[in-house]
Amino acid sequence: MTDTPLLVHRQGAVVELTLNRPDVLNAMNHALVSALTETLRELSTDDSVRAIILTGAGRAFSCGLDLKELSAPGAMEKFDWHDEGSLFAVAHACPHPIISAVNGFAITGGLELAMLGDFLIASDKAVFADTHARVGLTPSWGLTQVLPRLIGVNRARQMSLTGEFVKAETAEKWGLVNEMVPDGQLMDRARALAGQIAETDRSTMVNIRGLIGQSQELLFKAAMAREFEVFDAHIAQVSSKDLAQNREKVTARGKALTREKTPD
């Protein structure tokens, strides 16, 4: 187990953030979520930063929240799910464009995390899924609002109601990711895109990015408030015992599907 859950690398005006728990498919425990939240908060105050690339170490972007940790009594209370200091809020308030470079599995909370970026590009080995309904947790980082806006309501229903794995090729066709590139070229492409962002006029780029965001957020904010409301009511009823049992089922299913569907 690594002692550094988040790796930070800077090259000029571009910062790369790498989720660094590869032995558990970058499952997000409290330490990783806290490190990512605090790092994004610090970068938000640095005007010399022009773009951020978010990716994962190993063969996963992130398989979601660390259900093993979350199943422990009292663990859920440690997370700031969606308040002002939450990862969701800090990522949305970040003034720098975030490129999610999805290198492998982006599952449930990992999919939500990827969608917090301004846009996604993916390796041809990337695999996406939403297993919230199987885990027994209502989304709280915007999945019910962002996913339908990206791929359409019916495809979002298909992903979220079945928990089915979606390969990168399909994700690109559906509009979940902007581009699919060969696995070995993912970071090169992400860096090229970030470099192009860094070359733009800052004030103009900020204005355009803000206007694009506002085009989605007028109704989005009200919808997100409803997601928060439903999540809060649901999380109060979720027991650690039920979550642990669901975790075992989801883990077994994920291992079986991984053997069947992971690209060569």
C-alpha positions in Angstrom: 0.0 0.0 0.0 1.5 3.3 -1.0 2.0 6.1 1.6 1.4 8.8 -1.0 -2.2 8.5 -2.3 -1.9 11.4 -4.7 1.1 12.2 -6.9 1.5 15.8 -8.1 3.8 16.6 -11.0 4.2 20.0 -12.5 5.5 20.9 -16.0 5.4 24.6 -16.6 1.8 25.8 -16.4 0.3 22.2 -16.4 -0.2 20.1 -13.3 -0.7 16.4 -13.4 -2.6 14.7 -10.5 -2.3 10.9 -10.4 -4.4 8.8 -8.1 -1.8 6.5 -6.5 -3.4 3.4 -5.0 -2.9 1.1 -7.9 -3.0 -2.1 -5.8 -6.7 -1.4 -5.0 -7.5 0.1 -8.5 -7.2 3.6 -7.0 -10.2 3.1 -4.7 -10.8 6.4 -3.1 -10.4 6.3 0.7 -10.7 9.2 3.0 -7.0 10.0 2.7 -7.1 10.1 -1.1 -10.3 12.2 -1.3 -8.8 14.6 1.3 -5.5 14.9 -0.6 -7.2 15.5 -3.9 -9.6 18.1 -2.4 -6.9 20.0 -0.6 -4.6 19.9 -3.7 -7.3 21.3 -6.0 -8.1 24.0 -3.4 -4.4 25.0 -3.3 -4.0 24.9 -7.1 -7.2 27.1 -7.5 -5.3 30.0 -5.8 -2.2 29.7 -8.1 -2.6 31.9 -11.1 0.5 30.4 -12.8 -1.4 27.2 -13.3 -3.3 27.0 -16.6 -4.5 23.4 -16.8 -4.8 20.3 -14.7 -4.6 16.7 -15.9 -6.3 14.0 -13.6 -5.4 10.4 -14.2 -4.7 7.1 -12.3 -1.7 4.9 -11.6 -1.7 1.3 -12.9 -4.7 -0.2 -14.7 -7.4 2.0 -13.3 -8.5 5.6 -13.2 -10.5 4.7 -10.1 -12.9 1.9 -9.2 -14.8 4.3 -6.9 -15.0 4.9 -3.2 -13.1 2.4 -1.0 -16.0 0.2 0.0 -13.9 -1.7 2.4 -13.1 1.4 4.4 -16.6 2.8 3.9 -18.1 -0.4 5.3 -16.5 0.2 8.7 -18.7 1.7 11.4 -18.6 5.4 11.4 -16.6 5.7 8.2 -19.3 7.4 6.2 -19.4 10.3 8.7 -15.8 11.2 7.8 -16.6 12.2 4.3 -17.8 15.7 3.3 -20.1 14.5 0.6 -21.3 17.6 -1.1 -21.0 20.7 1.2 -18.9 23.7 0.5 -15.6 22.0 1.4 -16.4 18.8 -0.5 -14.4 17.4 -3.5 -17.4 18.1 -5.7 -17.6 21.7 -4.7 -13.9 22.4 -4.8 -13.6 20.8 -8.3 -16.5 22.8 -9.7 -15.0 26.0 -8.2 -11.5 25.4 -9.6 -10.7 28.2 -12.1 -8.4 26.0 -14.2 -9.6 23.5 -16.8 -9.4 19.9 -15.7 -8.8 17.2 -18.3 -9.7 13.7 -17.1 -7.3 11.2 -18.7 -9.1 7.9 -18.1 -6.4 5.2 -18.3 -8.4 2.2 -17.2 -11.4 1.3 -15.0 -13.6 4.3 -14.1 -16.3 2.8 -12.0 -19.1 4.4 -10.0 -17.4 7.1 -7.9 -14.5 6.9 -10.2 -16.8 7.7 -13.1 -18.2 10.6 -11.2 -14.7 11.8 -10.4 -13.8 11.7 -14.1 -16.9 13.7 -15.0 -15.9 16.4 -12.6 -13.3 17.3 -15.3 -14.1 19.8 -18.1 -13.9 16.9 -20.5 -12.7 13.3 -20.7 -10.2 11.5 -23.0 -9.7 7.8 -22.7 -7.3 5.0 -23.4 -8.6 2.2 -25.5 -8.3 0.1 -22.4 -10.7 2.3 -20.4 -13.8 0.7 -19.0 -16.8 2.7 -17.5 -19.6 1.6 -15.3 -22.1 3.0 -12.7 -22.8 0.4 -10.0 -24.4 2.8 -7.4 -27.6 0.8 -7.5 -25.7 -2.5 -6.9 -23.6 -1.0 -4.1 -26.7 0.5 -2.4 -25.6 4.2 -2.4 -27.3 7.1 -4.1 -24.9 9.3 -6.1 -23.8 12.6 -4.6 -21.1 13.9 -7.0 -23.5 14.7 -9.8 -23.8 11.4 -11.7 -27.5 11.6 -12.1 -27.3 15.1 -13.6 -24.0 15.0 -15.5 -24.3 11.6 -17.2 -27.6 12.2 -18.9 -26.3 15.6 -20.2 -23.3 13.8 -21.7 -24.8 10.7 -23.2 -28.6 11.2 -23.2 -31.3 10.1 -20.7 -31.9 6.6 -22.1 -28.2 5.7 -22.3 -27.7 7.0 -18.7 -30.6 4.9 -17.6 -29.0 1.9 -19.2 -25.7 2.4 -17.5 -27.1 3.3 -14.1 -29.9 0.8 -13.8 -27.9 -2.2 -15.0 -24.4 -1.5 -13.8 -23.2 -2.8 -17.1 -19.5 -2.2 -18.2 -19.1 0.1 -21.1 -15.8 -0.1 -23.1 -14.0 3.0 -24.3 -15.1 2.6 -28.0 -18.7 2.7 -27.0 -18.1 5.5 -24.5 -16.6 7.6 -27.3 -19.6 6.8 -29.6 -22.0 7.8 -26.8 -20.2 11.1 -26.1 -19.0 10.1 -22.6 -15.4 10.7 -23.7 -14.2 13.2 -26.4 -11.5 11.0 -27.7 -10.2 7.4 -27.5 -6.5 7.0 -28.0 -4.1 4.0 -27.9 -3.2 3.2 -24.3 0.4 4.3 -24.7 -0.5 7.6 -26.1 -3.0 8.8 -23.5 -0.8 11.1 -21.5 0.9 12.5 -24.5 -2.5 13.5 -25.9 -3.6 14.9 -22.5 -0.4 17.0 -22.2 -0.8 18.3 -25.8 -4.4 19.4 -25.0 -3.4 21.0 -21.7 -0.5 22.7 -23.5 -2.9 24.2 -26.0 -5.1 25.5 -23.2 -2.0 27.1 -21.6 -1.3 29.0 -24.8 -4.7 30.7 -24.9 -5.4 34.2 -23.6 -6.3 33.6 -19.9 -9.1 36.1 -19.5 -10.8 35.1 -22.7 -10.5 31.5 -21.9 -11.9 32.0 -18.5 -14.9 34.0 -19.9 -15.7 31.3 -22.5 -15.3 28.5 -20.0 -17.6 30.3 -17.6 -20.3 30.9 -20.2 -20.2 27.3 -21.3 -20.6 26.2 -17.7 -23.5 28.6 -17.1 -25.3 27.3 -20.1 -25.6 24.0 -18.2 -25.9 25.2 -14.6 -29.1 27.3 -14.5 -31.2 24.1 -14.3 -28.3 22.0 -13.2 -28.0 23.7 -9.8 -31.7 23.0 -8.9 -31.3 19.4 -10.1 -28.1 18.9 -8.0 -29.9 20.3 -5.0 -32.5 17.6 -5.4 -29.7 14.9 -5.8 -28.2 16.1 -2.5 -31.6 16.0 -0.8 -32.2 12.4 -1.9 -28.7 11.3 -1.0 -28.9 12.8 2.5 -32.2 11.0 3.1 -30.8 7.7 1.8 -27.4 7.8 3.5 -29.1 8.1 6.8 -30.7 4.7 6.3 -27.6 2.9 4.9 -26.0 0.5 7.4 -22.4 -0.6 7.4 -23.6 -4.2 7.5 -25.7 -3.8 4.3 -22.9 -1.9 2.6 -20.4 -4.7 3.5 -22.7 -7.3 2.1 -23.3 -5.4 -1.1 -19.6 -4.8 -1.4 -18.9 -8.5 -1.5 -21.4 -9.0 -4.3 -20.2 -6.1 -6.3 -16.5 -7.2 -5.9 -17.3 -10.7 -7.0 -19.3 -9.5 -10.0 -16.5 -7.0 -10.9 -13.8 -9.7 -10.9 -15.9 -11.9 -13.1 -16.7 -9.2 -15.6 -13.1 -8.0 -15.6 -11.9 -11.5 -16.6 -14.6 -11.5 -19.4 -14.5 -8.0 -20.8 -11.1 -6.3 -20.1 -9.5 -5.4 -23.5 -6.3 -7.3 -24.3 
